[in-house]
Amino acid sequence: MNTDAEEPQWRKVHSVAGVIPRSRHGHRAVAIRELIVVFGGGNEGIAEDLHVYNTVSKQWFLPAVRGDIPPGCAAHGFVCDGTRILVFGGMVEFGKYTNSLYELQASRWLWKKLKPRAPRNGLPPCPRIGHSLTVVGNKCYLFGGLANDSEDTNGNVPRYMGDFYELELQSLTGVRGWSIPETKGGGPSARESHTAVAYTGLGSMKIYIFGGMQGSRLGDLWQLDLDTMSWSTPETRGSTPLPRSLHSASVIGNKMFVFGGWVPAPEPYQNTAVEPEWICSDSLSVLNLDTMSWQDLGPEQQDNAESQLHIQGPQSDDPYACRPRARAGHCAASVGSRLYFWSGRDGYRKSWNYQVCCKDLWYLETERPAAPEAPLLIKSTVSMLHVAWRPLAAADCYILQIQPAPPPAKAVPPTGTEGLDRKAEGLSTDVQSLRPAAGGTTNKEQETSAQVGSQQQESSESRADADSSAGRDPEKDCDTKHCSGAADTSAEVSSPAQQPSEKPPVSGNNTSDLSRQVQQSPEEAVWYDVGVFRTLFCEATHYYLPADSEQTPAASSSRPPNTKEPSLQKKCPGPQDYQSREKQELAPGQTYRFRVAGINCFGQGDLSPVSEFKTCLPGFPGAPSAVRITKANDSVHITWDAPPSPSGRILEYSMYMAVRKSRSTSSERPGQMAFIRIYRGTKTSCSVSSTHLENAQIDCSASNRPAVVFRIAAKNEQGYGPATQIRWIQDPIKLRGSASKVDINAEADLDAADSSS
């Protein structure tokens, strides 16, 4: 977290769409990038469905899961490791607990029941509920819980557990077996409904156990050093929260956020026949894990606790509430620096004879947005640059800034440049590629099952699994709809007036090279605002000049990247902030620099790296659009539409594929990709043979999105126009098993995305 003394802010999510799950308690949630996956729990019966909430589009959806689908369960262990989720234990029906272990591959929504080896020095974990499950590296740690020793499933003989297990995970999928590690220092007492988090900061990796239930609520904090396997009770400062169970604890940065749970009732209500001895809490406490100091961000005062006794129960949600109501058994999941909370129990009274569950969804804003990735180019025309950016978890809106680039210095022709009529058999030589002649590269991604699926009802996102219409890709959430899916941006371009060429616009740069990130000093030219957007894209046709004798909006300053505004911005700027400012239209054949930053209730976050894009010159064709990829037996078939603005008759198309280089030269930039032409003709389709694909380079520059890179460009009488880039996403699991080679026959390697803009 940043060092600013900004107190976290509660925000309620007022409008959500999709298949909204029923309120419940005893459920669990994890986050995979911008998706929150919720499983289990219940109120009137145990829920069996897997629900997913997209924090960017604010939509719930039900993915079409398959495989060894587990039964619904409550009070289970639920953890995430990359794009796989592990589920252990829980209550499957009243009085019946389980010790089954399941794995969900969220990239394909595929369930698999796992059978880990039993420990060599003891029995495997018994069926239980209310335990904790914590992932650290390639290990998963199980602690505590509540077992039922009754032989009759209708009976209940509770036994609190204090055992500690280690589960070794295999890479990407599967597990090896349980073990019972030897620990020192005693350790926590037996308990259930506690929390466990992992953190590594100033020293070794540690697990922290807080609270829980063992006949009464517990408020102790335990620390396990995983290097020495030693338990200890760290000395803390500040106001320690009340003992509690069924609370949540989440780590963001170096802080552990503890919210809600059951806490002891005020003394006047203890030992009475009317009121319970415990109530729900709405307190928020933060423990700095570096300094071991507690901070109350919603202190539990005596009168506040008493008021909870009177307001618990059936009631409608307050639309003007500034913080969540008291609750227990809720779920919490952090997406970036935002901490989301959903549902949970809202009290219990014998006179009602049922439990009340909250229906609301909240998040806690803890800091300003992080720096986004560099802007990327979707489309370039004579007077417009269609730019996009990937979403930030903590941004409500985005400010886009532009700077006209000064004329480039006279280029020195690279040595060893060769023509692009190179065949596949020429891979043993260095492949030099040319820069676009007309400016701009249009980029879209072909996403596949390597990504987590996410289904948006009535939306245009593409499938993450070719065999399942319900599995969607979270990396495509808002990608097709908002044109923000490409992880790459435009190639560096040269003016056709200075470099007339009949050669296609293919750059030798890799994905980071495509969006040429420019390092600048604060003394360089001023930056201008394009605007503030709640979308993830902008079709920039103009920018705003500074207002004379007027102060520009706080969020739109021309400060250099990676610095922060000194004052808080409590309101996102809107169109009204630019009404009195003069517009400057984009010029043809001009190179522009772009940067973007996120904005939330704390103000503007760090600015992104800088990208350079160039508008086209009149007369050249636009970029091909609507690229689609389909599988064949031993090849891949690629089709596209003609440019929407051909500027004359299209003479031919050229398609290029990034290939592995046999050797590199000292003049190459790090990560530079080499391309070969795999098609040249007049048709708007071509097939890529398995021979070509065997030589394809797997671009791993985008996190968790390895891809094969293609580029397509059209040529008219003036020459070649900008290229469309397609990243055909591969499944990292299958790549690992096939020595990083493209598997065209893989079950879900392909996702036919529409790359039109």
N, C-alpha and C positions, 0 to 999 in steps of 0.2 A: 504494500500500500504506500501511497505517497506520504510524505512527512507533514503535509499540511494538517493543521488542527481542525479538520472539518468533521463534524459529528455525522455519522451515517444518517441517511434520510429514508423514511418509509415511503413507499409508493404502492398504491393499489392498482391492479390491472382491472380496468373497468369494462373493457369490451374484448371478448374473446369469441372465436368462431369454432366451427367444427363439432366433433362428437365429444361433448363435455362429459367427463366421468362423474358418476354420482359421488356425493360427499362420503367420507369414510374416515376411519382411524386404523392404525396398525399397518398402514401401507409404507412403502419405501420408494425412494426416488434417487436417481443418479443423473448426471449431465454428461452428454457427449457433444462437444462443441456447443452449438446453439440449441440443442434438443434436450429436453428433460423427459426421462423415461420413468413412468410410474407403474408399479406392479403391486398387486395384492391388497390386503386390508379389507375393510368392509364395515357394515353396520348391521343391516338386516341380511345376514349371510355373507360369505366370503367372496370377494370379487375375483374373477378369473381372467379378465381381459387385461391386456397390456396397452396402456395409454401413453401417448407421446405428445408433449407440448412444444411447439416451435416458438421460441422466445422472440424471433425476428418477425415472423408473420402473425404472431399471437393467435395461433390456431392449434386446436387439439385434433388428433387423428388416431385411428386404430390401424396399426400396420397389420398386414396379412401374415401372421406368423405361421411357421410350419416346423416339421420335425417332431422331436419328443417334447410336446407341449406339456409343461408341468401343470398340476392342478393349482387352483387358487390357494393362496396361503396368506397368513397374517403374522406380524411380529417376527419376520424372517430376516436373514442376513442378505444384503443386496449391495454389491460393490461393482465398480467399473474399472476395467483395465484396458485402456485404448478404446477399441470399438467392441469389446466383448464384455458381457455382464455375467456375474456369477450370483447364483441364488442358492442359499443353503438354509435348510431347516424351516421352521415356522409351524403354525397351526393350520391344518388342512380341513378340520372340522372340529366341533366342540369336543374338547378332551383328547383329541388325537393329534399328536405332534409327529414331525417327520425329521429325518436326518439325510434326506436326499440332496444331491448336489446337481444343479443344472447350469448349463452355459448357454447364453444367448449371443450369437454372432449378429450384432446389430447391423452389419453391412448388408446382410441378407435376411434379417429377421428369422434366423434359423436357430431353433432350440435343439439342444443335445443333452441327454442325461449322461453324467460323468460317473465313473466308478473308480475313485482314487484308492490306492493301496492303503491298507490299514497300517498304523504305526508299528514299528518293530518292538517297541517297549510298552505297548499297552493296547487298549481297545480304541476303535474309532469313536468320534463324537457321537453321543447318544441323541435321540430325537429331543428337540428343545425349541423354546421360543424366547424372545427377548434377549438374545445374545448379540454380540457385536462381531462384525467382520470387517477387517481392515487390510487393504492392499498396500504393500510396500515392495517396489521392484518386482521380482519374480516370486514373491511369497505373499501368502494371504494368512492373516492371523485371526483366530477364533478365540473369543473369551466369553465365559460365563453363560448366563441364560437360565431358563426355568424348565425343568423336566417334570413329567407326570409319572409317578411310580405306581399309579393305580392300574391293575390289570383290567379293570372295567372301564371302557372308554367313556361311559356315562359318569364315572367318578373322577375325582381329582385329588391326588395326593402330591402336592407340589414339593419339589426339591430344588433348592437354589444351587446353581453350579458355579464353581470357581476354577474350572479347568482351563488350560491354555494349550491351543494346538497351532501348528504351523502347516500350511498346505503349500506344496511346491507347485508352481505353475509352469506349464510348457510355453514356449514362445508362440504367441499369437492365438493358439487354441489348445485346449486340453490341459490336464493336470497330471502330476506324477503320483503323489501320495501324501498322506497325513504323517506327521511326526509330532512327538511331544518334546519340545525343547527343554533343556535344563535351564532354570532361571534362578537368580539369587535375589535376596532381599525380601523374601516373603511373598509380597504381592497383594493385590486387592482381595478383599473378602468376597465370598460368593455373592452373586447379585444378578439381577435381570433388569431390563429396560434402562440400561446405562448408555453412555455414548463413548465411542473410541475414535480418535483422529490420529493421523500421522503428520509429523512435521520435522524437517531438518533445517536448522538455521545456523546458529553460531557454532554448533558442534556436530555430533553424530545424529543419525536418524532416530527419532523417538516416537513412541506411541503414548497417547495420553488418554486415560480412563477417567471419566467424571460421572459422579452421581450413580443413580440406580435405585433398586428396591431390594430389601432383604427383610421383609416384615414391616419395616419402616423406611422412609426415604433417606437416602444417603447423600452427603455433600462433600465427600472426600475426592481429592485429585491425586491420581497415581501416574507415574512416569516410568516407561520401560525403555532403557537404552538398548537398542538392537545390536550395537557393537559388542557390548559386554553382557547382554541379556540380564541386566540388573534392574530390579524394581526399586523405586524410591518415591517418597512423597515430597515434591518440591515445595520449598517455602515461598509463599506468595504474599503480596502486599495488596492493599486496597480493600474494597468492600466485597467479601466473598458472597456469591449468591446463595440463596436458601437451598437446603437439601431438596432434591427433586428426582423424579423419574419420568420416563416417556417424554423427555425434552429432546431438542435437537442441538447438535454441536457441529459447526462447520468451520474450516480453516480457509481464510483468504489472506494472502500475504503472510505476515507473521502473527496474525491474530486469530483466536478461536472465538466464534460467536455462539453463545448459548442462549436459546430462546425457548420460552414456554415450559410446559411440563406440569406434573402434579407436585404441589408443594404443601407443607403443613398448613392447616387452617389456623386463623388467629386463636389465641388462647381462650377467649370467651366462648368460642364455639367448640372447644375440645370436650370430649367425653359427654356429649349430649346425645339424646336419642333422636333429635330432629335433624341436626346438621351433620355432615360428614367431617372426618378429621383431616381431610385434605381437599384442596381446591385447585382449579386450573390457574395457571399463571400467564401473564402477558409481559413478563420482564425480559429485557435484553441485556445480557452481560457480556463483556469482551475481556478476554485474557490475552495480554501481550506475551507471546511464548518466548520472547527473547529476554524480557525483563521480569517475567512472572508477576505482573501487576494486573489486578482486576479493575475494571471500570464499569460502573452502572450506567446504562443508557435507558433506563426505565425502572427506577428503584421500586422494590416491593415494600411499600410502607404499610403500616398496620391498617389505616383507613382504606387504602387501596385494596388490600386483601379482603377486608370486610365487604367492600362494595361488590367484589367479584361474586360473593355468595348470593347476592340479590339479583345480579344481572345474568347469571348463568341460566341457560335454558332456551326454549324455543323463542326466537325473535328474528325479525328481518334484519338483513345487513344494513348498516348505516352508510349511505353513500357518501357522507361527509366525514367519515372516520379518518383520523390521521395516523392510526396505527392499528395493527391487527388485534382482534379480540383475544382474550385468554383462551388457550387451547393446550391439548396434550395429545400425543400419538399422531402428530402431524408429520409431514415430510419436508425436508429442506434439501436444496441442491444449489450449488454455486455455478454460475455461468460467467466466466471472467471474474470481474469484481462485483457482480450482482449476486445477491443471495435470495433465492426464491423460496417461498413457503406456501404450501397448499393444504387445505382442509384440516382434519384433526377433530378430536372430541372437544366439545364445548360444555363440559360439566355433566353432572349426573345427580339425580335425586330419586330416591326410592318411590316418591309419590308419582313420578312420571313413568317409572318402570321401563324406561328406555333411555338410550344415550343420544345426545344431540351432537351433530357434527356440523362444522363450519363448511361453507361452500365457497369462500372467497380465496382469491389468489393475490399474494403480495410479493414485493421484492424489496430488499434493503440495498439502497445505493450507498456504496462505501467509499468511492473515490471517483475522480474524473476519468474519462475514457482513456484507454491506452492509445498509442500511436497506431494508426491503421497501416495496412500494406500500401505500397505505392499505387496510385490510380492506374487503371488499365483502360485501354482503348477498345471500344466496341466497333466504331465506324468513323471514317474520316470522309468528309466531302469538301467541296470548294469553300464553303462558308460555315461549316459546322464540325465540331469534334464531339462525338458521342462517347463520353468517358463514364466509367463505373468504378466502384470500389467494393471491397468485401465488407460485410457487416461487422460492427463491433458490439460486443455483448452489453456494454454499458453506455451506449450512445442513444439519445432520443432523436437527434438530428445531426446533420453533417454540414460543415462549411467547406466549400470548394474555392480554392484560390488559383489564380493564373498569373503568369508573367511572360510577356513576349521575350523570346530568346534573342540575343544579339546575333548578327550574321556570323556564321561559322568561319573559322580560318580556312584558308585554301587547303583542301585535302591533298595529302600525298598518296598517290596510288599505291596500294599494297603490292608487295612483290609476290610472284607466284600465283596471281589470279588466273583462274582457268575458266573456260566456258562451262555452261551448265547443262550441256547435252551429254552428261556423264551417265553411264549405265551402271547397273548394280555391280557388275564385275570389276568396276574401277574403284572399289572401296579401299584398296590397299594404298592408294595415293591420297594426299591431302586434298580435301574438298573445300575450295574457297567459294563463298556465295556472295551474290551481289546485293546491294542495297536497293530498296524500292525506288523506282524512278519517279513516281507520282505522289509519293507521300502516303503516310498512314497505313496501318495494318489493321484489318478487322479481325477480332479474336473472339472465339467461343470455345467452350469446352464440351467434349463428349465424355460425360461422366458415367462410370460403371459401378459395379458392386463393391469396389474398394471403399466406397463411402457408406456411411450410415444411412439407412433408408428412412425417408419421412414422407408420409402421404398427406397431401393437402387436398381436402375435398373441394371439388370444383375449381381447381387451380391448374396452372399450366406447367408445373414442374415435371421433369422427366423421371422415368422409373430408374430405380437403382438395381432392380433385378429384372432381367428380360423375361423371366418366367413367372413373375408375380406382379400383377397390375397394382397391387396395394403397396408394395415396397418402394419408398421414395428416398431420394438422396438429399441429406441435409445440406450438402454443399451446393445442391441445385435449388434449395429453398430460396426463392426470390431471384435465382440466377436467370432463368428464361423470362420470367415475368418482369423482372426489373433490370435485365441485361447486366447482371453483375457477376455472372458465373465464371468468366475467364480469369484464370490465375495469371495470365500473361498479358502483356500489353504490346503496343506498337513497336515495330522494328524501327531502327534509326533510318532516316530517309534523306535523300538528296534531291535537289531541285532538278527537274527534267530540263529546265532551261540551261543549267550548267552541265548536266550530264545526260544528253539525249541518248537513249538506249533502246534497243530492241529486246533486252534481256529481262527476265522476270524478276520481280521484287522479292528476293529471298535474302534474308540476313543471316549471317553466321553466328548471331548472338543467341544465347540461351534465353530461358524465360525471364530471368532477371535482367538480361541484356536487352530483351525486347522493350521493357519499360525502362529505358536508360535512366538510372537514378543518378541525379546530378548533385554533387556536393557543392554547397555554396556558402559563402561567408555572409555574416549579417550586413556587411557594407554593400552588398550587391543591390541590384535594382529593386524597386518597390514591387510588392505583390498586390494584385487587385482581386476583389471579390467577384466570383461568378454568382454566388448566392448561397442560401442556406436551404437544405433539402431534407425532407423526411424519407425520401426514397434513397435507393442505392445507385442512382445513376443521374446523369445530366446531359442533355443535348445542348452543349454550349455553343451559342451563336454570338454571344457578346459577353462583356464583363463591365463592371461599374468602376468609373473613375472616382477618385476621392472627392468628397463634397468640399466645396470652398467654405472656409470658416465654420465648418460643421464637424462635430466629433463623430467618427465612424463607430459602428456598433462594436461593443467590447469583444465580441467573439470573432470579429473579422479583422483583427489587427494584422499588420504586415511584419510581425515578429518572425525571427528565424525558426526553423524546425527545432523540435525537442526542447522548447521552453514553454513556460506556463504563464497564463495571465495572472496578474497579481490580485485581481479582485474576482469575487464569485459572480457567476452569471446564473441568476435564478430563473431566467426565462429565455427560451430559445428565440433568437432573432427571427423575424418573419419578413415577408415581402415589403411591409411598410417601412422597413429600415432602409430600403433602397429607392423609395419612390422619388426622392428629390435629387437623385444622383444621375449624372450623365452616363449613357451607355457608349461603349466602344465596340463596334462590330469586329468579328474575326476576319482577317484578311486571307486571300488565297495564297497558297505556297509559303505560309509563315509557320515557323516552329514556335510552339508554346510550351511552357513548363507548367505542370499542375502539381498541386499538393492538396491534401484533404485532412480534416481533423474532426473528431467526434465532439458532441456537446451533450451534457446532461445537466442536472440541477446544480452541480458544483461548478459548472463553467466549461470552458473549452479545454480539451485534452491536448496531448502532444500531436504535432503535425507529422504527417507521413513523410517518407522519402519522396523525392521529386522525380516525376516522369516527364519525358519530352515527347510531344506528338506534333505532327505537321499536317496542316490542311492541304488538300489536293490542289493541283493546278487545273484550270479548265481544259477540257478536251480529252482527258484520260478516262478510262472506264472506272466504274466503281468496283467494289469488292463483291465476289460471288457470295450468295447468301443461302440460308436454309440448308445447311450441310447435314446430311444424314449418313449414318454408317449402319450397314447390315452385315450379318455373318453369312458366309457360305461354307461349303465343306472344307476347302483348303485355301480360302482367300477371304478378303474383306471387300465388300462393295461399297463405294462412296459415291453419293450423288449430291448435286447442288443446283441451285437456281441461278439463272443469269443475273448479272448486276442490275439493280433497279434503275441505275442511271448509266447506260452503256456509252453514251456520248458518241454514238456511231455504231458501225457494225463490228461485232466481236469476231476477230479473226481466229483466235485460238485460246485455249486454257492450258495452264501448266500447274501440275501438282508436284509438291516436294515432300520428302519425308526425312526427318532427322535420323542420322545413322551413327553407329559407333565408329570412331576414328581409329585407324591403325596406329597412328602416332600423332603427336602434337608438336607444334612449333613454338618457338620462344615469342613469336609475335602475337599469339593468340591470347585473348583475355581469359581469365579463369572461368570454367564452365561453358565456354563457347561451344555451340552446337554446329555440326556440319550437316548439310542437306544434299540429297541427290534428287534429280528429277525422276519421277516414276511414271509420269504421264504427260503427254503433250498432244493435243488434238482439239477438235471442234465440239465433241460431245460433252454433255454436262454430267458425265459419270465416268468412273473407271474402277477397275478391280486391282487390289493390291495382293500379290501372290504371297504364299508362305515363304518363298525364297527371299523376297524383299523384307518381310516382317522379321525373319530371323536375324537380319542385320540392323533392325531398328534400335535406336537408342532409347532407353527408358529414362525419361526425364523425371528426376526426383526432387527438383528444386522447390516444388510446392509441398508443404507438409502434408503427409498422409495421402497424397494424390499423385502417385507415379503414373506417368502417361507416355504414350507414343504421340509425337507431334507431327502434324501435317500442315502444309500451307498451300492454298489455292489462289491463283491470280488470273485475271482476264486481260487480253490484249486487243486493242483496236488499232486504227491507223496511226495513232499517236505513240503507241507503245503499251507497256504493261502498267496497269493501275495498282492500287493497294491490294495486299493479299489478305485472305481470310485464314486465320490460324485456328486449328482444331486440336485440342488435347484429348486424346482417346484414353480415358482413365482405366488403369489396370487394377486388378485385385492384388494387394500386397501379399496376401497369404499364398495365392497361387504363384505369384512371382518368386516368392521365397523357395517354393518347391520346384521351380523350373529354371533355376539359375538365371533369373531376370530376363527370360525370354517371353515374348508375347505368345499367349495361348489362345489361338482363335477359336478353339473348340471348347473352351471353358464354359461352364454352365451360365455364368452371368458376367462375362467379361465385357459385355457391350450394352450401352445405353444409347438409344438413338435420340439424341438431343437435337432440337431445332436451333440452328445457329443463325437464323435470320435476325436482323436487327431492325 
